């Protein structure tokens, strides 16, 4: 899938920024005793956009970190809620837990995740929840349930980031009774995008 995107419209990607933060947190000294950390912030900048109403409750048993609650509002009027376990992963941290995403404008959310900006708001509501495992080079979602305006998708999905000569890879096992791609992309994206088989 390719579309015309100006380089001036590109912004830092949020996932690499999170990986860098995980590496910093993973290399930090872990407390030798149980500890709790609570964070509340009106706004936190990530990937060139502001995450609003950030609330987090994290605890450590002296060896491992657990996220009891992490909630924030992302671009696209998107509410994100998650909890789970952080585990050592080389120099950084991995994550395993549940994630619930409720977006009023999935195209704006997708543009932020891919480092782009959207020219106009095109409200396409989307909700998804599942069990997420985030590793050094791969993210996987099990027990996925994704609800769009005109359909529901269930199953599992995994994405491996490109590295060196290795291309990105998507693995999916999905079920849907009906799925309207045109409604999700919108008229402009559907007309300007090119699909091909590799």
CORPEKA-V232387 format. One record per backbone hydrogen bond with DSSP energy under -1.0 kcal/mol. CO is the residue of the C=O (numbers start at 1). NH is the residue of the N-H. Records with the same first field share a line. If there is no record, write none. Layout:
BEGIN
CO: NH, NH
END
This chain:
BEGIN
2: 194
6: 9
7: 10
13: 17
14: 18
15: 19
16: 20
17: 21
18: 22
19: 23
20: 24
21: 25
22: 26
23: 27
35: 60
37: 58
39: 56
41: 54
42: 53
44: 51
46: 49
49: 46
51: 44
52: 73
54: 41
55: 71
56: 39
57: 68, 69
58: 37
59: 66
60: 35
64: 61
65: 86
66: 59
67: 84
69: 57
70: 82
71: 55
72: 80
73: 52
74: 78
76: 104, 105
78: 74
79: 102
80: 72
81: 100
82: 70
83: 98
84: 67
85: 96
87: 94
89: 92
92: 89
94: 87
95: 134
96: 85
97: 132
98: 83
99: 130
100: 81
101: 128
102: 79
103: 126
105: 109
106: 110
107: 111
108: 112
109: 113
110: 114
111: 116
112: 115
115: 11
124: 106
126: 103
127: 147
128: 101
129: 145
130: 99
131: 142
132: 97
133: 140
134: 95
137: 161
138: 135
139: 159
140: 133
141: 157
142: 131
144: 155
145: 129
146: 153
147: 127
148: 151
151: 148
153: 146
154: 175
155: 144
156: 173
157: 141
158: 171
159: 139
160: 169
163: 166
166: 163
169: 160
171: 158
173: 156
175: 154
180: 184
181: 185
182: 186
186: 190
187: 191
188: 192
189: 193
END
